[in-house]
Each structure stands twice: as structure tokens, then as C-alpha cells.
């Protein structure tokens, strides 16, 4: 009798656990959202579909940040060890993308294995970048991006575009643009960039992202045989080229706080 009672208890425990797992696996995301945010919150969403483990929503807004068609797949193991990890897919007017977002605490955020296709004219539509308006498509492949507090901590990945046109007082074309980002230790990252010979300018250089949101740009550029006369006149008024025909450019500054970056995604 004692063995039968123990066996019945084990079967009941396994059955109850299985039922709870199935219930949790199919728990509606919309119902979970109403429990977490019973009152109007800074985060607003529209049309939540699916479960807490896998679902999608038509739109989400947080202050001035807007996302369209965001889908997610929750990583259960990361949740058990205290890290919230989401596999996300985004489709929006400024492009499409996917990646794994991990959140640890209120200030530590990482994005890994991200792939995105970004039309630059849409991306920069609401951002003030002087008098320059770029067009073209940038293909981004991020292995890892870590934000700790207000600054970038680590950035690793590549980006490539076959052609980018910069519309300004002197239009110019950059061909075969390539960027490579890697961490440099002591909280710094380096973004190296170069363009091919098929555009108006040949550019080589790097951007150093340091602690405290500091950045430094070191670049060399020279006109190619395809450059227009107006660009040559502009460069002639800028300065004198070096022995290999390259002009030098050095700039530095402070990146804006992440709270000020609010594109419509």
C-alpha cells in the first residue's frame, strides 16, 4: 500500500507539473501584459498576439521611440538564470532586422547576432545630420553590441553597402562602403571604414568610441577620376593634400545620450 501511495503521489506531481508547464507555455501574451501593466504605462502596445514565449505585436511605443511589427521568442534558460533574453524580428519603414536582445538589470543591454537592412534615407529622415542627406541601403551584421548605462561598452560586427549617395550642396557617391567594428579594451571600440574606387571619393579611416560616450574620427580622403568639378573646387578650398593625394580629417566629440536617439522604427 505504501508503494502504491508513493507511486500515486509521484504520478500526481508529474501530472500537475506537466499541466503547469503546458499552461505557462500557452499563457496568452495579452493577458500577461494586462497583469504586468494594469494601469496606463509609458509603454503602450497595439494588437498583442501569441503567448509569452512566442508572439508578436503590431506596434509598441515608449516615449518617443516607436516600433512596428515586433515579434519575439523568449529564451527560457536565460530567464531562469536571471537574464531576460528575447529573439526579436522587426519590420518597419526604415528596414527589417532580427537579433537577440538580452537585458540584465536596468542599465545593461546587449544585442547579438543581429542582421538588418537599413535604407539610409528613411533612417536619417528624422535625425539632424547637418545639410547631408544620404541615400542607399546599408546591410548590418552585428555579432555583439553592449550598452552599459549611457554609453557603448562593446561593439563588434560589420556593415556593407554597394553604393551610397550623399545629397548636399556638392553631391557625391561612395562606392563599396565597408565598416568593421571591434572592441579595443578598456571600454573602447574601433570602427574602421573604407570605400572602393568606384565613387566620387576614396575614404579610409576609423572612429574610436571611448569611455564616457567620447568619440574621435581620423580619416583620409581624396577625389577619384569620377569626381565632379564642384567637388574638386570644394576640396581645393579645404586644404592641401598629402604626398599620396589624401586630405586628412580629425574630429572628436561626445555621443548624444541614448535617450535622445528616437528614430521611428
N, C-alpha and C positions, 0 to 999 in steps of 0.2 A: 504493500500500500504506500509506503514511504517513497519508493522509487517511482511509482506511478504519479504521486502528487508532485514530486520534483520535476518529472518529465512534463507534466501538465503546466507547471509554473514556467518552465523554460519555453515551451511552445507558446504560451500566452504572452510572455515577454517579447519573444521574437516576432509574434504576430502584431503586437502593439507597436513595436519599433518599426516594423515594415509599414504599418499603416501611417505612422507619423512621418516617415520618410516620404511616402507617396503623397501625403497631404502637403508637406512642405515643398516637394518638387513641383506640385501643381498649384501652389498658392498664387492667386491672381496678383499681378503687379499693381493693378489699380487699387485693389483693396489694401495691399501693403502700404501704398503711398498715403492712403487716407488715414491709416493708423499712425504713420510716422509724422505726417504733417496734417493734423486735424483742422488747423486754422490756416487762413491765408498766410503764405510764407514768401520770402524773397524769391524762391524758386517756383516757377509756375510751369505746368506741363499741359499738353493737349493730347487727347486720344492715346491712352496707355493700353498697349496690347501685350498679351502673353503672360508669363509668370515671372517671379522674382529671379529665377535662374536664367531665363532666356526670353527676351521680349523686345519690343520696340515702342517708340512714341513718335508722334508726328512733329512735335516741336517742344522745346524746353527753353526757358528764359531765366537768367539770373542777372538782375540789374540790367546792364546794357548789353550783355552777351546773349546771343540767340543762336540756337542750334536747330537745324531742320533734319527730320528723319534720322533719329539716332537709335541704333539697335545695340543690344548688349547681350553678352553671355557671361554669367557670373562664375568665377573660378572658386569652387568650394573649398579647396585646400588652403588657398591664401586667406580665405575668410576665417578658417579655423585657427590659423596662426596669428590672427590679429591684423592682417593686411587686406584691405578691400581692393580686389583686382577685377577689372571689367574688360572684356573684349568688346570693343566698340566698332561700329561701322557708321559712317556719316555720309550723307548725300545732301549737298547744299548748292546754292547758286555759285559759290566760289570754288566748287570742286568736290571730289569724292575722296574718302580716305578710310583707313582701318588701322587698328593698333590695340595694344594692351595698356590700359591705364591702371596704375597702382597708386593707392593713397595710403599713407602711413602718417597718422596724426593730422593736424590742421594745416601744416605748412610744408609738408614733404609730399611731392607729387612726381611720378615718373611715367614716361611714355616710352614703350619699347615695341620693336618690330612693327613700326608704323610705315605705311605706304600711302602716299597722297598724290593726287594730280590737281595742280593749282593753276587756274587761269589768272595770270598776274593782273590783268585789267580789272577783274572782279575783286581780287584780293585787296588791291590798293584803292578801290573806289572810295572807301570811307576813311582812308588814312591819309594824313597830310605828309607828303614827301616832296616838299618844295614845289617846283614847277615841272617835275618829271612825272610822266605817266607811262609806265611800261606796259607792253602787251606781249603775249606769248604764253606758253604753257611750261610750268616747272614740275618735274617729276621728282618727288622727295622720297627718300628711303632712310628712315631713322632707325638705327639699331637701339639707341638709348638716349633719352633726354630726361634729365633730372632737375627739378626745381626745388630748391630748399629755401623757404622764406621768400624774399622778394627777388632773388637772383637765380640765374642758371648755375648749376653746380657741375653738371656733366652734359656734354652733347657729343654724340658720335653718329655719323651717318654720311650719306652722300646725296647730291641733287644734280640734276642734269636737264638741260634744255637745248633743243636743236637751234633755236633762234629766238632772240628777244629784241624787240624794237622799243627804244626809248623815245617817246614823243616829247619834245621840248622846243625851245627856240631853234635848236640845231638837232634835228632828228638823227639818230644813229642806231646802228644794228650791231648786236653782239651775237656771234655765231658759236655754236658748240660750247655753251657755257657749262662748266663743271665746278662743283664745290665738294670739298671733303672736310668733314669736321671730326676732331678727335680731342680727347681730354689731354691736358698738358701738366697735370699735377698741381697741387696747392690751390685747388678750386678754380683753375683756369682751363679754358678750352680754346682751340685754334681752329678757325675756318679758313682753309686755303682755297683760292679760286683762280681760274684762268679761262680764257676764251680762245677759240680757234682762229685761224687766219681768214675766215670767210666773211667777217663783218666789217664794220667801219673802224673799229678799234681792236687792238690786241692788248689784253689786260692780264696781268699776273699780280698776285698779292696775297695778303692774309689779313684776317681780323682776329685779334686777340681779345677774348672775353675773360676779364679778370674778376676778382672778388669785388663785392660791393656794386655790382652792375656796371663796372667800368669796362670800356672797350677802347681799342686802338686799331686804326686802319693803316696799313702800309701797302701801297700799291704802285705798280709801274704800268704805264700805258703809252701806246704810240699809234698813230694812224696807219692804216693799211692802204694799199693802192686803190681800194674801193671807196675810200673816204671822200666825202663831198668837199668842195672848196670852202663852204661855210664852216665846216668842222676844222679844217686846216687853219683858217683865219682865227677861230676861237682859240686853238692851241697856241698859235703864234703870240697871242696876247696873254697867255697864261704864264709862259716862262720859256726856258731853253731846254731842249732835250739833252740827254746824256750821250756818251760816246756810241751807244748802240741804238740811238733814236728813241729811247724811252723817256717819258716825263715821269717825275716822281711825285707822289702824293702821300702826305702823312696827316692823319686826323685822329682825334681822341675825344672822348666824352663819356656820358653816363646814360645807360639804357633807361627808358621810362619804366616806371613801376608796372607790374603785370596788371594791376587794377585799371590802368589807363589804356591798356590794349583791349579794345572791344569791337572786333570785327563781327559783321553779321554772317554767321556760318549757316 
